[in-house]
């Protein structure tokens, strides 16, 4: 995952995740030295980019 420069403006996001997700995130962060915030930011951007491309590729008039 690409790292984001620390100079970019940021906003705080509060959310809830399962204990399993938190443990996996914590372990990954420890192993890579990457902050949890940067991991979540990159994962969320990737998810939204994929979802956005799916939405753009749907024919007009389809609901799902």
N, C-alpha and C positions, 0 to 999 in steps of 0.2 A: 504494500500500500504506500502511496506517495505521502510524504510528510508535508505538512502545511507550515509555512514560515510563521514564527511566533509573533511577528509584527502585525498580523492581520487583526482587525477588530473582532471581538467575540462577544457573544451573549451567553447567558447561563440557561441551561436546559435541565429541568428537574423531571425525572421519570422513575418508574418502577420497573424492575426486571426480576426474573425468577432467581432464587439462590444459585441454581445451576449456571445461569448465564453470568451472574456476578463472579462466581468462582472461576469460570473459564476466562472471563475478562481479566480478572486479577492475576491469574497464572500467566496468561499471555503477556500482560504488561510487565510482569516480573522477568519473564524469559527474554523479552525483546528490549526492555528498557524504555519502551514507548509509553507515554502517558495514556491513561484510560480515556481522557478527553480526546486526544488525537485519534485513538483507535475508533471510538464511537463516532467522531466526526467523519472520518474516512468511510466507515461502514455505512453510515446514514447517507452520505453523498452518493456512494456507489448504488445503494438501494434505490434512491430517488431517481438517479440517472436511468437505471434499468426500467423502473416503473414508467418513467416519462417516455422512454422510447417505445414501450409497449402501447401506451395510450396513443402516441402519434401514429403507430402503424395500424390501428384499428380502422376499418372502413366506417364511414359516416353512418349514423343511425343504429350502430350496434351498442348494446348496453353492457355487455360483459366480455 
